[in-house]
Amino acid sequence: MREYLFILIIAAVVTYLLTPLVRQGAITINAQHAPRERDVHTKPTPLLGGVAMYGGLVAALLVADRFSYLAQAFPATPHGHPGTIEGLLLAGGLLVVVGIVDDRWGLGAISKLAAQIAAGGIVVWSGAYVPWIPWPGSGTALLEPNLSYVVTIIVATINAVNFIDGLDGLAAGVVGISALAYLVYSYELTNSVHIQSQSVPAVASAVLAGICIGFLPHNFNPARIFMGDTGSMLLGLLLAYGPISSAASLDYNLLITHSQGAHPVNRFPTILPLLIPIAIWLIPYTDMLLAVVRRTMKGMSPFDADRQHLHHRLQNMGHSHRQTVLLMYLWAALFAGLVVGLSVLRISLVWFAVITLGAIGALLLATAPKLRPWRSTGGGKRERPRGGRLRSDDSLSATPDLAAPVGGPVPGVLPGPSYNGAAANGTSSNGAAANGTAANNGARAKRPPPNHRAGGTEPAPPPAPPPAPPWSRRG
C-alpha cells in the first residue's frame, strides 16, 4: 500500500502546485467561463484546470514506472503498440488538447465526441479490453476483444462526468471518492489473488484520486478555477480505465477458486465484480441517463443544457451551494463504500444491513427536508405546526372582540396619567394608544369613526381621560 499512497501523494502535490500557474495562463489567453443564466457563479472564472491534472497524471505514472514492483505489473503489449503508461498518456493528452481548444474557442458536440472515440481507441490499442462480464446464475458472459465495448464505456463515462461538473468541486470530489473506493477494492483483490497485473487498476485509481485531491483546494466553493472540459474528459477517461484494466488482467475462475478457500476474495464473487463499477459510476451515470431521457422527451438534443441535473434539484430543495456538494459527496461515499465494504469487511450480514439502512435513512432526511418529522424554517428554527399555541412575538390579526373600547382603558392594562394634552387624542402616558392598540398581544385594531348626531354634522365630544389611580396622587 505504501507504493500506491506515494503515487497518490505525488499526483496530488504536482496537481496542487501546477494549478495556480495554469490559472494565470488561462487568464492570459482569456480562457474564462463567463456567468450565464443557468450558472451559479457570478463572475468570469478561469478554465483549463485539466491541464494541471494532466501534469499530475504524467508525474505519477512516471514515478510508478520507476518502482520495480509496479513496473512488472504493467502488461507487455505487442510490438508496435504503446504500453499501458504510454496509452494512458496519449489518450489523456489528446483529450486535454481538445479540451483546451473547447475551453478557449469552443467546439461542437460532434467534434468532442470524435475525440473521445479516438481516445478510447488509443486505450484499446494499448492492450485494454473487456474479455468477460459477470453474469449472476450462470458464471460469466465471455466477450470478444472488440473495440466497441471499451470505447462505449469510455465515451459514456467521460460524458457522465461532464454532466455532473456543474458546481464548484462537485465532479472532482465525486470522482475522487469513487477512485479511493476502487483503490481499496483493487488493493484487497491484489493481495488475495497475488497477481501483479491487478496493480494496474490500483495505480490508475491512486493517480485519479491524487489529481482530484490536489485540484479540490482550488476548485471548492468559491472556486478560483474550473476544470472545464479539459479536466472532466480526463477524469472520465481515468474513471473508466480502472474497471476495464481489472477485467482485462483477471481470470474470473480465480475469484471462485479463492472464494472457496480460507481467504476468500469477497463474499459474492459472482456479482461483486459487476457491482463495484456500477457503484462508483452510479451518480454520474444516473445524472446522465436522467438528462438524456428528460431532454429527449422534450424534443431537445441530449447535449442541450438545462437546470434539472441532480445538483440543481438539491438546490431547488433549499440547500446551499456547499450543502449540495457535500450531500453529493456523502451519496457517492455511501454507494461506493457500501459495495466495497461488502467485499472487504467480514462483519455479520445482519449488522451490515442495519448499518446500510441507517446510513440511507440519515442521508434521506438530510437530503429531503420534507421527509423530516420536524420541519425546519429558513432561519434554522423548528417550524410550528398549524393550530399550535402562539408565541409572544407572533402577530395577531385584530377582530371586533379584541378591539379595545373607545375612550376606555384597555382590559388588563393599568392606565396611567396623561401629559401635555395627550388625553385629547386618546394617548396614555404608558405608550398604549387608545385607538385600539391591545398592549397584551401587540395587535392593532382600527378605531371606529366618530359618531354623528342624527341630522347634524357636529362631531361627538372627545372622551374624557381616565382618572388617575389614587396611589399615583402626590401627598
Disulfide bonds with the S-S distance in Angstrom:
none
